[in-house]
Amino acid sequence: MSVTRHVIAALVQNEPGVLAHVAGMFAARGFNIDSLVVGRTESNKLSRMTIVLTGDDAVLEQVRKQLAKIVEVVKVVDYSGTDYVERDLLLVRLNAGADKRNDVIQLAQMFRGKVVDVGHGELMIELSGTEDKLESFIELAQPHGIVEVARTGVIAMPRSEKTPGKTPVARRVRATAGPDETDDAGPAIDPGDLPPG
């Protein structure tokens, strides 16, 4: 089985301790999380977790099933094979003395980044995009001297329907509902069923 990158969205109840419970489940079973982001949705009762992990289909299936067993998890959706938008936010402080400040600014502009802070001999750049885009920027910025990096992690959302009746989803993904539902495999649903957030 091939090892691939998976972006998973989990809709969870907005209660204290849910993040610790989910993170503990990953740690107890030896699953490695590349990125975990939690944010509010339009409902104050629900939060959305976006989890990025690498593994084969068997690992993904185990993650989905284990997440579904957690009482506070309402729904789990894997975005593999869907048409979705993902973003990661980067703040990076770079050495930028008077002699190379213009070079750093031009590099940031090529990646559609912007300068958000200027200090004596340093610039702070803000950049958003896919993980690959951010990694490319960091690699090209290395020669200038990176002082500090902070990243938010990946958030993702399926694209909207462009033509009435024609979904942008390449295939309907399998989603797992919470433990109160009996279908272990989970129904086939559209990832658009998850609220934005």
Order of alpha helices (4+ residues) and beta strands (2+ residues): beta-alpha-beta-beta-alpha-beta-beta-alpha-beta-beta-alpha-beta-beta-beta-beta
